[in-house]
Amino acid sequence: MISKDYRLKENEVKKVLKYWKPFFSYWLVLNYNKNKLKHNRFAIIISWKNVDSSVKRNFFRRRFYDMVTSYVIASDSKAIQETWNNIENGLLRTSQWQFQTDNSKLSIHYDLIFVLKKQTKLEKNNLESINWFDNDVKFLLKKMMNIKW
């Protein structure tokens, strides 16, 4: 599980959703907003409409936070490149979450919220459902990395 420093609280989630900027994939929407901290914070919203039971909902929530935890561990160590090559097979860059502005070259950090679309149905026992969930999260992270601010 990810530490509390990297998670968003409920009132912070509401604030991000109020002033959000989106990225879309097939089944997920990534909402983001700048923060004034020295790190990024994450949240995922999985509605009961998307998942039948709380057991399944917590399974996908934990899976998401495990992906984010691997980033946090990698960013704290010097072996960022090796870790991400092993975890993501080269899909994500080593600059992970630190976006460079063209003029000032300052690090910009964000509050990131992943929301499942309404028509999406997740199943814990369905490997296809788990794979597309993982691929969608990776796709949105990759898309977020390629932005020039």
C-alpha positions as CSV (number, residue, x, y, z in Angstrom):
1,M,0.0,0.0,0.0
2,I,1.1,3.5,-0.6
3,S,1.9,5.9,2.2
4,K,-0.5,8.6,3.2
5,D,1.8,11.3,1.9
6,Y,1.0,10.2,-1.6
7,R,-2.7,9.7,-1.2
8,L,-5.5,12.3,-1.6
9,K,-8.1,12.9,1.1
10,E,-11.8,13.2,0.3
11,N,-11.9,17.0,0.5
12,E,-8.8,17.2,-1.8
13,V,-10.4,14.8,-4.3
14,K,-13.5,17.1,-4.4
15,K,-11.2,20.1,-5.1
16,V,-9.4,18.4,-7.9
17,L,-12.7,17.2,-9.5
18,K,-14.0,20.8,-9.3
19,Y,-11.0,22.3,-11.3
20,W,-10.0,19.2,-13.2
21,K,-8.3,18.7,-16.6
22,P,-8.9,15.3,-18.1
23,F,-7.1,12.6,-20.0
24,F,-9.3,9.9,-21.5
25,S,-8.7,6.2,-22.3
26,Y,-11.3,3.5,-23.1
27,W,-12.4,2.7,-19.6
28,L,-10.6,5.3,-17.3
29,V,-10.5,9.1,-17.0
30,L,-7.4,10.7,-15.4
31,N,-8.2,14.0,-13.8
32,Y,-5.3,16.2,-12.6
33,N,-4.6,19.5,-11.0
34,K,-1.3,21.1,-10.0
35,N,-0.3,21.0,-6.3
36,K,2.3,23.0,-4.4
37,L,4.0,20.0,-2.8
38,K,7.2,18.4,-3.8
39,H,5.6,15.1,-4.8
40,N,2.5,13.9,-6.6
41,R,-0.6,12.5,-4.9
42,F,-2.9,9.8,-6.2
43,A,-6.5,8.6,-5.8
44,I,-8.8,6.2,-7.6
45,I,-12.6,6.3,-7.6
46,I,-14.3,3.0,-8.2
47,S,-18.1,3.2,-7.9
48,W,-20.3,0.4,-6.8
49,K,-21.9,0.7,-10.2
50,N,-18.6,-0.5,-11.8
51,V,-18.0,-3.4,-9.3
52,D,-20.5,-5.7,-7.7
53,S,-18.9,-6.0,-4.2
54,S,-16.6,-4.2,-1.9
55,V,-14.1,-7.1,-2.1
56,K,-13.7,-6.7,-5.8
57,R,-13.6,-2.9,-5.5
58,N,-10.8,-3.1,-2.9
59,F,-8.9,-5.6,-5.1
60,F,-8.7,-3.1,-8.0
61,R,-8.0,-0.2,-5.6
62,R,-5.1,-2.1,-4.0
63,R,-3.8,-3.1,-7.5
64,F,-3.8,0.5,-8.5
65,Y,-1.9,1.6,-5.4
66,D,0.6,-1.2,-5.8
67,M,1.4,0.2,-9.3
68,V,1.9,3.7,-7.8
69,T,3.9,2.3,-4.9
70,S,6.4,0.8,-7.3
71,Y,6.8,4.3,-8.7
72,V,7.4,5.9,-5.3
73,I,10.0,3.3,-4.4
74,A,11.7,3.7,-7.7
75,S,11.8,7.5,-7.5
76,D,13.4,7.4,-4.0
77,S,16.2,5.1,-5.1
78,K,19.0,5.6,-7.6
79,A,18.0,2.6,-9.7
80,I,15.0,4.3,-11.4
81,Q,15.8,3.1,-14.9
82,E,16.3,-0.5,-13.9
83,T,13.2,-0.7,-11.8
84,W,10.9,0.8,-14.4
85,N,12.4,-1.4,-17.1
86,N,11.6,-4.4,-15.0
87,I,8.1,-3.3,-14.0
88,E,6.8,-1.7,-17.1
89,N,8.9,-3.1,-19.9
90,G,10.0,0.3,-20.9
91,L,6.5,1.9,-21.2
92,L,7.2,4.7,-18.8
93,R,10.1,7.1,-18.8
94,T,12.6,7.6,-15.9
95,S,11.5,11.2,-15.4
96,Q,8.4,9.8,-13.9
97,W,5.9,12.4,-12.7
98,Q,8.4,15.3,-12.8
99,F,7.3,17.4,-15.8
100,Q,9.8,19.8,-17.2
101,T,8.6,23.2,-18.4
102,D,10.2,24.5,-21.6
103,N,11.3,27.8,-20.1
104,S,12.1,27.4,-16.4
105,K,12.9,23.7,-16.2
106,L,11.1,23.5,-12.8
107,S,9.5,20.3,-11.5
108,I,5.7,20.5,-11.5
109,H,3.7,18.1,-9.3
110,Y,0.1,17.1,-9.6
111,D,-2.8,15.6,-7.8
112,L,-4.0,12.7,-10.0
113,I,-7.4,11.1,-9.8
114,F,-8.3,8.0,-11.8
115,V,-12.1,7.5,-12.3
116,L,-13.8,4.5,-14.0
117,K,-16.3,5.4,-16.7
118,K,-19.9,4.5,-16.0
119,Q,-20.3,1.7,-18.5
120,T,-17.2,-0.1,-17.2
121,K,-17.7,-3.4,-15.3
122,L,-14.7,-4.9,-13.5
123,E,-14.4,-8.6,-12.5
124,K,-11.8,-9.9,-10.1
125,N,-11.8,-13.4,-11.6
126,N,-11.6,-12.3,-15.2
127,L,-8.0,-12.0,-16.4
128,E,-9.0,-10.0,-19.4
129,S,-10.7,-7.4,-17.1
130,I,-7.5,-7.2,-14.9
131,N,-5.3,-6.8,-18.0
132,W,-7.2,-4.0,-19.5
133,F,-7.4,-2.2,-16.2
134,D,-3.6,-2.4,-15.9
135,N,-3.0,-1.4,-19.5
136,D,-5.4,1.6,-19.2
137,V,-3.6,2.9,-16.1
138,K,-0.2,2.5,-17.8
139,F,-1.6,4.2,-20.9
140,L,-2.8,7.2,-19.0
141,L,0.5,7.5,-17.1
142,K,2.4,7.4,-20.3
143,K,0.2,10.0,-21.9
144,M,0.6,12.2,-18.8
145,M,4.4,11.9,-19.1
146,N,4.5,13.1,-22.7
147,I,2.9,16.5,-22.0
148,K,5.1,19.7,-22.5
149,W,4.0,22.4,-20.1
